[in-house]
Amino acid sequence: MGNRNEGEGNRTAAREFNADEQRFVQDKAKVKEQADKAKQAVESPQGEDLRKAEKTGLKHAKH
């Protein structure tokens, strides 16, 4: 992959990202592992900070 300019957006990067996402989602064990880690983080002392960060992020999200 070269450094060629693809104009508005980067179709090559988007295509690679989408392919990687598909592989990740198809690996149910990996998804379960990440979900378990997220649950542990939310239930830990760090959980309040995570909820605050989520709330802040949602304020900036386009609905």
N, C-alpha and C positions, 0 to 999 in steps of 0.2 A: 504494500500500500504506500503510495507516494504522498507528497505534500500538495497535491493539486487542489486548487480551490474549486469547491463544488457550488459556489454561489450561496444563495439563501438556504441555510440549513446544511446538514452534512448527511447525505443519503447513505453513504457507505457506513458511517458510524451508527446511524439509526438502524440499518439492516443488521449490523453486527450485534448491537445492543439487543434488538428484538430476538435474534437467534439465541443469544446467551440467556435471555429471560425465559424463553421456551424450554431450554435445556434445564434450567434451574427448577421451573415449575413442574416439569415432568419427573423430577427426582423427588418423590414424595418424602423420602427419609430426610433429605436436606431441608425441605420446607418445614417438616415437623420439628427438626432440630432447631431451626431459627425461631420458630414460633415458641418453643419451650424456653429459649434464651430470652426472648422478649417478655414472656410472662414472668420469668424470674426477675427480670430487671424492673418491671412495673410493680411487682410485689416486694421489692427490696426498699431500703431507705432512699434510694435514688428515684423511686417511683413518683414522688411528689414533683421533683424537678422535671421528670419526663412528661407528666401531665400538664405542667405549666408550659413546657416547650410546645407540646401539641396544641394547646389552646392558642398560643401566640401564632403558631404556624397557620392554624385555621382562620385566624383573623385576617391573614394576608392572602388566603386562598381565594381563587375566583370560583364563585358558586354558580 
